[in-house]
Amino acid sequence: MSLMSVRDLHVSFPVRGGFLGRVQGRVRAVDGVSLELAAGETLALVGESGCGKSTTARAILRLLEPDSGQIHIDGQDLRSLDSEALRRFRRKAQIVFQDPSAALNPRRTAFQAVAEGLLTHQLSTGAALRERVLELFGLVGLSAEHLDRHPHEFSGGQRQRIGIARALAVEPLLLVLDEPVSALDVSVQAQVVNLLEDIQQRTSVGYLFVAHDMGVVRHIAHRIAVMYLGRIVESGPTEEICTDPRHPYTRMLIASVPSLGGSTARWQESRGELPSPLNPPSGCAFHPRCPLARPECALVRPELSLIDGNRLSACPVTAP
């Protein structure tokens, strides 16, 4: 049984306008996404800013309410849980946000931030609480001298380590990492990525790793799901996706990272910018930017199809 199973997830947001603020349309931010994640595995959800990957991640944890779809984590149907049952479930699935400065309460010390989950779920109190927080600090490379400092006294990398320690405090089975290193310097990114890999080896926690940097993703992920305008357009094992991408959008993402090299380095750049999700293109949403687009690409929206036994692609032009 998989740790996380998501089926046909949809999330939309109303667009209001006019004097009375009436709903004039809806933005389909997530349009039928399905994902699977096993314990101890890292699944990277990648794509440009605005493609819906962070919305997907938050909807999976019900930080945003989905319009429809199925979400199962550790065998529990999240969409069937009431508020109290969902609060108890939070121990099993935690999130690390992109901006560590905004994620931490500036009035609380690092100790208070990490201890909050332990107190909320009644996992530790008194002297045992302090010992557990110290243990977590050691796990993420911090020490006792950091306990009583406030967020502004830490570097960006240290603040992100506190965020990771806070998420790990309740011993979750699933950790959603929403662009966890994008706000950090390159040298600090490597430290945090190595830290996450080390923690996973110790605990077998599953990671849903939201990112746009294919270089980072190739280093940490076991599998990749590529997202474009609310839909998954390709998925499969990381090395196969990075060395032999089948969807033109995936090729564009990989070609934008010179360090990956390979045959995709000379891939012709796509045209234009990401279209508005309020008025997406007909047919294949990527066809206005795709150098391989055919007339039929504007008419029929392709579905994901199985290729090479363990990969999925939504491009009939490049799939064998």
TORKE-502385 format. One line per field, with one value per residue (C-alpha): chain; residue in three letters; residue number from 1; x, y, z. Coordinates in steps of 0.001 Angstrom, whole numbers. Layout:
N
chaine: c(A ...) $
residu: c(Ala ...) $
num: c(NUM ...) $
u: c(X ...) $
v: c(Y ...) $
w: c(Z ...) $
end
This chain:
320
chaine: c(A A A A A A A A A A A A A A A A A A A A A A A A A A A A A A A A A A A A A A A A A A A A A A A A A A A A A A A A A A A A A A A A A A A A A A A A A A A A A A A A A A A A A A A A A A A A A A A A A A A A A A A A A A A A A A A A A A A A A A A A A A A A A A A A A A A A A A A A A A A A A A A A A A A A A A A A A A A A A A A A A A A A A A A A A A A A A A A A A A A A A A A A A A A A A A A A A A A A A A A A A A A A A A A A A A A A A A A A A A A A A A A A A A A A A A A A A A A A A A A A A A A A A A A A A A A A A A A A A A A A A A A A A A A A A A A A A A A A A A A A A A A A A A A A A A A A A A A A A A A A A A A A A A A A A A A A A A A A A A A A) $
residu: c(Met Ser Leu Met Ser Val Arg Asp Leu His Val Ser Phe Pro Val Arg Gly Gly Phe Leu Gly Arg Val Gln Gly Arg Val Arg Ala Val Asp Gly Val Ser Leu Glu Leu Ala Ala Gly Glu Thr Leu Ala Leu Val Gly Glu Ser Gly Cys Gly Lys Ser Thr Thr Ala Arg Ala Ile Leu Arg Leu Leu Glu Pro Asp Ser Gly Gln Ile His Ile Asp Gly Gln Asp Leu Arg Ser Leu Asp Ser Glu Ala Leu Arg Arg Phe Arg Arg Lys Ala Gln Ile Val Phe Gln Asp Pro Ser Ala Ala Leu Asn Pro Arg Arg Thr Ala Phe Gln Ala Val Ala Glu Gly Leu Leu Thr His Gln Leu Ser Thr Gly Ala Ala Leu Arg Glu Arg Val Leu Glu Leu Phe Gly Leu Val Gly Leu Ser Ala Glu His Leu Asp Arg His Pro His Glu Phe Ser Gly Gly Gln Arg Gln Arg Ile Gly Ile Ala Arg Ala Leu Ala Val Glu Pro Leu Leu Leu Val Leu Asp Glu Pro Val Ser Ala Leu Asp Val Ser Val Gln Ala Gln Val Val Asn Leu Leu Glu Asp Ile Gln Gln Arg Thr Ser Val Gly Tyr Leu Phe Val Ala His Asp Met Gly Val Val Arg His Ile Ala His Arg Ile Ala Val Met Tyr Leu Gly Arg Ile Val Glu Ser Gly Pro Thr Glu Glu Ile Cys Thr Asp Pro Arg His Pro Tyr Thr Arg Met Leu Ile Ala Ser Val Pro Ser Leu Gly Gly Ser Thr Ala Arg Trp Gln Glu Ser Arg Gly Glu Leu Pro Ser Pro Leu Asn Pro Pro Ser Gly Cys Ala Phe His Pro Arg Cys Pro Leu Ala Arg Pro Glu Cys Ala Leu Val Arg Pro Glu Leu Ser Leu Ile Asp Gly Asn Arg Leu Ser Ala Cys Pro Val Thr Ala Pro) $
num: c(1 2 3 4 5 6 7 8 9 10 11 12 13 14 15 16 17 18 19 20 21 22 23 24 25 26 27 28 29 30 31 32 33 34 35 36 37 38 39 40 41 42 43 44 45 46 47 48 49 50 51 52 53 54 55 56 57 58 59 60 61 62 63 64 65 66 67 68 69 70 71 72 73 74 75 76 77 78 79 80 81 82 83 84 85 86 87 88 89 90 91 92 93 94 95 96 97 98 99 100 101 102 103 104 105 106 107 108 109 110 111 112 113 114 115 116 117 118 119 120 121 122 123 124 125 126 127 128 129 130 131 132 133 134 135 136 137 138 139 140 141 142 143 144 145 146 147 148 149 150 151 152 153 154 155 156 157 158 159 160 161 162 163 164 165 166 167 168 169 170 171 172 173 174 175 176 177 178 179 180 181 182 183 184 185 186 187 188 189 190 191 192 193 194 195 196 197 198 199 200 201 202 203 204 205 206 207 208 209 210 211 212 213 214 215 216 217 218 219 220 221 222 223 224 225 226 227 228 229 230 231 232 233 234 235 236 237 238 239 240 241 242 243 244 245 246 247 248 249 250 251 252 253 254 255 256 257 258 259 260 261 262 263 264 265 266 267 268 269 270 271 272 273 274 275 276 277 278 279 280 281 282 283 284 285 286 287 288 289 290 291 292 293 294 295 296 297 298 299 300 301 302 303 304 305 306 307 308 309 310 311 312 313 314 315 316 317 318 319 320) $
u: c(0 1338 1902 86 -2439 -4073 -6680 -8185 -7622 -9306 -8896 -10324 -10644 -13432 -12597 -14749 -15309 -17699 -19226 -20910 -17957 -19882 -18116 -17164 -15135 -12961 -9245 -8631 -5394 -5336 -7073 -7212 -3880 -3085 37 1475 4186 5707 7231 10871 10506 10907 8502 9335 6501 8125 7102 7243 5843 2082 1643 -300 2256 2117 -1682 -1612 650 -1533 -4732 -3290 -2898 -6273 -4699 -6833 -10100 -10228 -13255 -13134 -10839 -9568 -6717 -5493 -2497 -1484 -4803 -6925 -9387 -8547 -11624 -13889 -12263 -14050 -12101 -11214 -10143 -8129 -6358 -5344 -4234 -1847 715 1105 1680 3552 4724 7874 7120 9188 9966 11428 11196 7444 6841 8190 6469 8939 7788 8542 11931 13288 12513 8882 8485 9720 7969 4544 3642 4823 2585 -379 -351 555 3702 6050 6106 8498 12117 11372 10109 13377 15351 13250 13690 17450 17440 15629 18042 20931 19214 19137 22584 21664 22761 21533 22805 20169 17171 16301 17059 14346 14028 15724 18878 19327 20508 18091 19513 19238 15624 14825 16482 14192 11211 12335 12856 9371 7842 9753 8905 5664 7352 5303 5092 4814 6659 5561 8461 7186 10220 12275 15589 14589 15010 18479 21976 23371 25858 23121 20798 23253 23460 19670 19254 21933 20215 16879 18472 20131 16866 15021 17602 17165 13380 11944 9737 8210 8832 6618 9225 7780 10374 11207 14988 15679 19273 18144 15405 17796 19927 17188 14184 13496 10672 9492 6021 6091 3186 1948 -1141 -2676 -2047 652 2253 5013 6157 8664 11996 14238 17240 15094 13184 16398 18342 15505 12521 9588 7336 8501 7782 10009 12733 12396 12759 15846 17459 17216 19683 23120 24634 22442 23909 23048 21167 18544 21081 20478 16706 15040 13589 9827 8000 6224 5207 2949 -671 -3280 -5013 -8207 -8271 -6064 -5368 -7529 -6252 -2771 -2178 1501 920 1230 4791 5788 8242 6838 3162 903 -2534 -4277 -2498 -4808 -7910 -7484 -6221 -3951 -4169 -1261 -280 2120 5502 8535 6665 7116 6717 3779 3681 912 2596 1675 4156 7257 6045 6970) $
v: c(0 3427 6093 8752 8251 11180 10610 13165 16182 19435 22879 26114 29692 32175 35337 38245 41570 44452 46728 43861 41518 38797 35606 36049 32905 30329 29641 25909 25793 21995 20073 16331 15564 11993 11095 8127 8138 5252 5391 6463 7815 11342 12431 15795 17902 20317 23119 26868 29343 29481 25912 24876 22724 24580 24619 20868 20330 22407 20797 17342 18354 20149 23491 24370 22566 20672 20890 17140 14147 11467 11871 8932 9151 6119 4518 7420 9250 12877 14290 12374 13757 16366 19228 17325 14174 16304 18003 14593 13499 16474 14484 12118 14777 18057 20842 22946 26264 28102 31233 30332 33948 34138 30627 31394 33608 36456 36672 33031 31546 28631 26366 27497 27035 23444 22547 23714 20522 18341 20240 20363 16586 15958 14070 15593 17965 19312 18211 15581 18330 20223 17025 16185 19681 19454 16096 17640 20569 18130 16260 19424 20696 23232 23293 24224 27787 28349 27407 30843 32892 34534 34062 37358 36130 33248 33033 31897 28393 28142 29326 26629 24058 25217 24787 21257 20445 21768 19584 16495 16989 14997 12165 12491 9788 12374 15676 18150 20413 23466 24999 24438 25707 28263 31233 30094 30693 27930 26720 26606 24790 21915 21723 21571 19001 16788 17205 16079 13015 12083 12460 10275 7522 7609 7823 6488 9591 10183 13526 15389 17855 20867 22663 24338 23758 20537 20506 20206 17747 15431 15229 14424 12829 9189 10073 13246 14463 17411 19851 22401 24597 22392 19016 16350 16095 13563 11384 8657 7757 10773 9648 8557 11839 13886 11956 11096 13471 12763 15790 19047 20983 18663 19127 22881 22655 20459 22531 25551 23906 23903 21627 18736 18730 15710 15621 18103 20938 22017 21791 24682 27142 27318 30436 32902 32805 30581 31261 32476 29605 31698 31209 28205 27254 24639 21136 20613 23623 23714 23881 27719 27476 24109 23943 20501 21516 20150 21501 18697 19720 22749 20583 17548 17547 14511 12214 10600 7307 4604 4466 2257 334 2737 6229 8419 11154 13369 14096 11776 13629 12560 9363 6171) $
w: c(0 -918 1718 -332 -3117 -4911 -7608 -10005 -7740 -8777 -7195 -8582 -7381 -8175 -10113 -9028 -10722 -11152 -8548 -6671 -6867 -8656 -9756 -13410 -13875 -12202 -12338 -12594 -10622 -10321 -13090 -12505 -10818 -9700 -7687 -5771 -3103 -1160 2329 2233 -1311 -2670 -5393 -6958 -8344 -10781 -13117 -13696 -11194 -11619 -12846 -9708 -7909 -4548 -4718 -5303 -2301 13 -1231 -532 3125 3082 3830 813 251 -3079 -5338 -5958 -6003 -3639 -1133 918 3270 5321 4394 5648 3407 4138 2465 4842 8021 10124 11723 14896 13060 10661 13570 14942 11488 11182 13123 10157 7486 7894 5576 5266 3582 990 2998 6406 7586 7000 8358 11840 14402 15090 18718 19480 20203 18218 21178 21274 17519 17566 20855 19644 17792 20672 23079 20706 20218 23877 22945 25506 28462 31098 31045 28401 26103 26287 25693 22646 21174 21762 19981 17008 16952 16806 13967 11813 12784 15473 19114 22590 22218 19515 21672 23032 19950 17849 14064 13185 14914 12464 8866 6158 6162 9936 9843 7304 9571 12386 10045 9230 12927 13701 10988 12144 15826 15629 13656 10451 7810 5012 4689 2036 1096 -769 -2550 625 -794 -3439 -1042 76 -1261 -3471 -852 1790 -632 -820 2974 3364 576 2134 5501 4038 2457 5741 7677 5163 5505 9298 9462 6128 5897 2460 744 -1697 -2953 -4777 -6913 -10201 -10148 -12057 -10804 -7177 -8094 -9901 -6774 -4257 -6008 -6802 -9194 -10936 -11915 -14324 -14050 -16570 -16146 -13480 -15141 -15001 -18460 -17716 -14835 -14168 -12537 -12059 -14082 -17034 -17049 -16850 -19498 -21895 -21431 -23732 -23307 -24961 -21771 -19748 -22351 -21955 -18173 -18390 -21148 -18864 -16449 -18163 -15521 -16614 -20128 -22243 -25519 -24280 -23907 -27502 -27237 -29028 -26525 -26260 -27324 -25050 -21404 -19325 -20431 -17970 -16127 -16324 -20082 -20920 -24555 -26219 -26825 -25425 -23168 -24161 -27932 -28288 -26935 -28383 -31328 -32266 -32242 -35006 -35998 -34105 -30886 -30652 -30968 -28723 -25138 -24798 -21794 -20002 -21614 -20470 -22218 -21578 -18901 -15972 -17419 -18384 -21014 -22400 -25751 -28645 -30874 -28949 -27251 -29159) $
end
